[in-house]
Amino acid sequence: MKSRKSGAVAIFIGALLIVIFAVGLTASRNPGAFHRANHYDFALEQFVSFCAQIWIPAGIIGIPLFLISLILSLVREGRGKQQ
């Protein structure tokens, strides 16, 4: 049971880092992508600013972490069904 929980946490962290990577990449290539006319959202502005600052390390860490943990989870599940 413990291995399933630790695998799920790694998958979740990897997915979260991928989201940060995608938002940061979009914000760096198109700075106005998350802005609406006549509306200002402080929380969204801060989140996009945070993502724009760390999108490269988030992608470098997040994508392999997500893929490796997903593959390991699938292998463990396949072994569990065979037994």
Backbone torsions as a table, in degrees:
resi	resn	phi	psi	omega
1	MET	NA	-35.8	-178.3
2	LYS	-64.7	-38.2	-178.5
3	SER	-65.9	-33.0	178.1
4	ARG	-67.9	-40.4	-179.9
5	LYS	-67.4	-43.9	-179.4
6	SER	-66.5	-33.6	176.3
7	GLY	-68.1	-38.6	178.9
8	ALA	-67.2	-37.1	178.6
9	VAL	-65.8	-42.6	179.0
10	ALA	-64.6	-39.7	177.5
11	ILE	-64.2	-43.3	179.7
12	PHE	-63.4	-45.5	179.5
13	ILE	-63.9	-41.1	177.2
14	GLY	-62.1	-42.4	178.6
15	ALA	-65.7	-39.8	178.0
16	LEU	-63.1	-42.1	177.9
17	LEU	-66.8	-32.7	176.9
18	ILE	-67.7	-39.1	176.6
19	VAL	-63.4	-43.9	177.4
20	ILE	-61.3	-40.6	177.2
21	PHE	-61.2	-46.7	-177.7
22	ALA	-65.7	-43.5	179.2
23	VAL	-65.5	-44.0	179.8
24	GLY	-64.8	-40.1	178.0
25	LEU	-64.1	-44.4	178.8
26	THR	-63.7	-42.8	-179.0
27	ALA	-67.8	-33.2	-179.7
28	SER	-76.7	-31.5	179.8
29	ARG	-84.7	-31.7	-179.5
30	ASN	-137.4	89.1	-173.8
31	PRO	-59.6	-24.1	-179.1
32	GLY	-94.2	10.2	-173.9
33	ALA	-65.9	-31.5	-175.9
34	PHE	-104.2	10.1	-179.0
35	HIS	-102.0	139.8	174.6
36	ARG	-112.7	149.4	178.7
37	ALA	-68.5	139.3	176.9
38	ASN	62.3	24.8	179.0
39	HIS	-147.8	135.0	177.7
40	TYR	-129.5	125.6	179.0
41	ASP	-119.6	111.5	-175.7
42	PHE	-63.8	-42.8	-178.3
43	ALA	-63.8	-42.8	178.2
44	LEU	-64.5	-41.4	178.9
45	GLU	-60.9	-42.7	179.8
46	GLN	-68.3	-41.1	178.8
47	PHE	-63.7	-45.0	179.8
48	VAL	-65.3	-39.0	177.4
49	SER	-63.5	-43.5	177.4
50	PHE	-60.7	-47.1	-179.4
51	CYS	-63.9	-38.0	-179.8
52	ALA	-66.6	-25.6	-179.6
53	GLN	-81.8	-30.7	-173.7
54	ILE	-121.5	22.7	-174.5
55	TRP	-68.8	-31.7	-179.5
56	ILE	-68.7	-52.1	177.3
57	PRO	-63.7	-33.5	178.7
58	ALA	-63.4	-39.1	177.9
59	GLY	-71.2	-40.0	-179.7
60	ILE	-64.4	-37.6	-179.2
61	ILE	-88.1	-42.0	-171.1
62	GLY	-70.3	-43.6	-176.3
63	ILE	-65.7	-50.2	177.1
64	PRO	-64.5	-38.8	178.7
65	LEU	-59.6	-45.5	179.6
66	PHE	-63.7	-48.4	-177.5
67	LEU	-65.0	-44.7	-178.7
68	ILE	-65.7	-45.2	-179.3
69	SER	-68.0	-33.7	176.5
70	LEU	-67.0	-43.2	178.7
71	ILE	-64.2	-44.6	178.4
72	LEU	-62.0	-39.5	178.3
73	SER	-63.9	-41.9	178.8
74	LEU	-66.6	-37.9	178.1
75	VAL	-65.9	-44.4	178.3
76	ARG	-62.1	-41.0	179.6
77	GLU	-67.4	-38.0	177.6
78	GLY	-65.1	-40.0	177.4
79	ARG	-67.1	-36.5	179.4
80	GLY	-67.2	-33.3	178.9
81	LYS	-75.4	-28.5	-179.9
82	GLN	-73.8	-28.2	-176.5
83	GLN	-82.1	NA	NA
